[in-house]
Amino acid sequence: MYTLKKSLGQHFLRDENICRKIVEAIRQRPFRQLLEVGPGAGAITKYLIGIEGIDFKAVELDEEKLAFLERTYPELRGRLIHGSILDIEKPFGGSFTVAGNFPYNISSQILFKVLEWKDSVEAMTGMFQKEVAQRVAAKEGNKVYGVLSVLVQAFFTVEYLFEVHEQCFTPPPKVKSAVIRLLPRKELPSVRTEGDFFRLVKMAFNQRRKTLRNAVRGLFDPLVLQDEIFDKRAEQLSVDDFAQLTWKMS
């Protein structure tokens, strides 16, 4: 039928109850266009293609899985994109939803890709390694709060939906999994420019053990750096704190 490729981070979901639960979570937000990332052997694909009135596409890097999917689900012909989500162009015009059992070896990069598409992504629902899911949802003060937390939460609200046991997969991964949902924020934080915001956040967390004053010294005038907020470390600042600081950058 098909082989599992560790190089692509493949762990196939085999628990039908979990498959249906993920699909139910995806369907809680209405959509007309849906991109599934990494359909693999079609564990949730077989449910998604049955949704009426939507334009469905799936992106898969593994040629063997593409051939298997087309043989098993003929209705997928013409709907499969051979490639990596990290390299493809936006799959639809207008708004679309992103879903999937995301490949764990590129899960953070997938989130950055969604940030590139943020003006078009109306929702993203799917499964990540539990540690990544927790990081995306973490608030300031949490030890796993970091670059990914701040950049994603600046543009999306994050819902931590449920966890999935490793025995629900073939082969069982060595890590636990969790399903989260991203929805666009109704009000975005005010930043001077997105470039400034990304640069500040990345620099602040690059030396997260240092005070902000030492970590981002090169981005601010000495007089500005006297503000007491610079006594804090990066993980103590909220998304809005970072946004406000962009207006004071030199």
C-alpha positions in Angstrom: 0.0 0.0 0.0 2.5 2.6 1.2 5.5 3.0 3.4 6.2 5.3 6.3 9.0 7.8 5.8 10.7 9.0 9.0 12.5 11.7 7.0 9.1 13.4 6.4 8.0 13.0 10.0 5.3 10.6 9.1 3.1 9.2 11.9 -0.3 8.2 10.6 -3.4 8.7 12.7 -5.3 5.5 13.0 -7.9 6.3 15.7 -11.2 6.9 13.9 -12.7 8.7 16.9 -9.9 11.2 16.9 -10.1 11.6 13.1 -13.8 12.5 13.5 -13.1 14.8 16.4 -10.5 16.7 14.4 -12.9 17.0 11.4 -15.7 18.2 13.8 -13.3 20.9 15.2 -12.5 22.0 11.6 -16.1 22.2 10.7 -17.0 24.4 13.7 -15.9 27.4 11.7 -17.7 27.7 8.3 -15.6 27.8 5.2 -15.9 27.5 1.4 -12.2 26.8 0.6 -10.1 24.3 2.5 -6.4 23.4 2.2 -5.4 20.2 4.0 -1.6 20.0 4.7 0.0 16.5 4.7 -3.0 14.2 4.0 -0.7 11.2 4.2 -2.9 8.1 3.9 -6.1 10.1 4.1 -7.1 9.6 7.7 -9.0 12.9 7.9 -9.0 13.5 4.1 -11.7 10.8 3.6 -14.0 12.9 5.9 -13.1 16.3 4.4 -13.8 15.3 0.8 -17.3 14.4 1.8 -18.2 18.0 2.8 -20.5 19.4 0.3 -20.2 22.8 -1.3 -16.5 23.5 -0.7 -13.4 23.8 -2.8 -11.0 21.3 -1.4 -7.2 20.9 -2.0 -4.5 19.0 -0.3 -0.7 19.5 -0.4 1.5 16.5 -0.1 5.3 16.2 -0.6 5.4 12.4 -0.8 4.8 11.0 -4.3 3.9 7.6 -3.0 1.2 9.0 -0.8 -0.2 11.1 -3.7 -0.5 7.9 -5.8 -2.1 6.0 -3.0 -4.6 8.8 -2.4 -5.6 9.1 -6.0 -6.1 5.3 -6.3 -8.1 5.1 -3.0 -10.1 8.3 -3.4 -10.6 9.0 -7.2 -12.5 12.2 -6.4 -9.2 13.7 -5.3 -7.8 13.8 -8.8 -7.1 17.4 -9.7 -7.2 18.5 -6.0 -3.8 17.3 -4.9 -0.8 19.6 -4.9 2.6 17.9 -5.1 5.0 19.8 -3.0 5.7 21.3 0.4 3.4 23.9 1.9 6.6 25.9 2.6 7.2 26.3 -1.1 3.8 26.6 -2.7 1.9 29.8 -3.7 -1.3 30.7 -2.0 -3.7 27.8 -3.1 -6.9 29.9 -3.4 -8.0 33.4 -4.2 -10.0 34.9 -1.3 -10.3 33.5 2.2 -9.5 29.9 3.0 -9.1 27.5 5.9 -6.0 25.5 6.7 -6.2 22.1 8.4 -4.3 18.9 8.9 -2.2 16.5 11.0 0.8 18.8 10.4 4.2 17.2 9.9 6.0 17.6 13.2 9.4 18.2 11.7 8.3 21.4 10.0 5.4 22.5 12.2 7.0 25.8 13.3 7.8 26.7 9.7 4.2 25.9 8.7 3.0 28.4 11.3 5.3 31.1 9.8 3.9 30.2 6.4 0.4 30.8 7.7 1.6 34.2 9.0 2.7 35.0 5.5 -0.8 34.2 4.3 -2.5 35.8 7.3 -4.6 38.2 5.3 -6.3 35.2 3.6 -6.4 32.5 6.3 -9.8 32.6 8.1 -9.0 29.7 10.4 -6.3 27.1 11.0 -7.2 23.9 12.8 -5.0 20.9 13.3 -2.6 18.7 15.2 0.9 19.6 16.3 3.4 18.1 18.7 2.1 19.0 22.1 5.2 21.1 23.0 4.7 23.2 19.9 0.9 23.6 20.5 1.6 24.7 24.1 4.2 27.1 22.9 1.8 28.7 20.4 -0.9 29.1 23.1 1.4 30.2 25.9 0.9 33.6 27.6 3.6 35.9 29.0 5.3 34.6 32.1 5.1 30.9 30.9 8.5 29.2 30.5 7.6 28.1 27.0 6.4 31.5 25.9 8.6 32.7 23.0 9.0 34.0 19.5 6.3 31.7 18.1 3.8 32.6 20.9 4.2 36.4 20.3 4.2 36.4 16.5 1.2 34.1 16.1 -0.8 35.7 18.9 -0.2 39.2 17.4 -2.4 38.2 14.5 -4.5 35.2 15.7 -6.3 34.1 18.8 -5.2 30.6 19.8 -7.6 27.9 21.1 -6.0 24.8 22.7 -8.7 22.2 21.9 -7.6 18.7 23.0 -4.7 16.3 23.4 -4.1 13.1 21.5 -2.4 10.0 22.9 0.6 8.6 21.1 -1.1 5.2 20.7 -3.6 6.8 18.3 -0.8 6.8 15.7 1.1 4.3 13.6 3.9 4.2 14.5 3.4 5.8 17.9 5.5 9.0 18.0 7.8 9.6 21.0 6.0 12.8 21.7 2.4 13.7 22.7 0.2 15.6 20.3 -2.5 18.4 20.7 -5.0 20.0 18.4 -5.3 23.8 18.3 -7.2 26.4 16.4 -6.1 29.8 15.1 -8.6 32.5 14.3 -7.8 36.0 13.1 -7.8 38.6 15.8 -10.6 41.1 15.4 -8.3 44.0 16.5 -4.6 43.8 15.8 -2.0 45.4 18.0 -0.7 48.7 16.7 2.8 48.4 15.4 5.1 50.9 13.7 5.8 48.3 11.0 5.5 44.5 10.9 9.2 44.3 10.1 10.1 46.3 13.2 7.8 44.0 15.3 9.3 40.8 14.0 12.8 42.1 14.4 12.2 43.2 18.0 10.6 40.0 19.1 13.2 37.8 17.5 16.1 39.8 19.0 14.5 39.9 22.5 14.1 36.2 22.7 17.4 35.4 21.0 19.0 36.3 24.4 16.0 35.6 26.6 18.0 35.2 29.8 19.2 38.8 29.6 17.2 41.8 30.5 15.5 43.4 27.6 17.9 46.4 27.9 20.8 44.1 27.1 19.1 41.9 24.6 17.7 44.7 22.3 20.2 47.5 23.1 21.0 48.1 19.4 17.3 48.9 18.5 16.8 51.8 20.9 18.4 55.1 21.8 20.1 55.1 25.3 17.5 57.6 26.7 14.6 55.2 25.8 16.5 52.3 27.3 16.2 54.0 30.7 12.5 53.1 30.8 11.8 50.5 33.6 10.2 48.1 31.0 13.7 47.3 29.9 14.4 45.8 33.3 12.2 42.9 32.3 13.1 39.8 30.3 11.4 39.0 27.0 9.1 36.3 28.4 7.6 38.9 30.9 6.3 41.1 28.0 2.8 40.7 26.5 2.2 40.9 22.8 0.8 44.4 23.2 4.0 45.4 25.2 6.1 44.4 22.2 3.8 46.2 19.8 4.0 49.4 21.8 7.8 49.2 22.0 8.1 49.3 18.2 7.0 53.0 18.3 10.1 53.8 20.4 12.6 52.0 18.2 15.3 54.2 16.8 
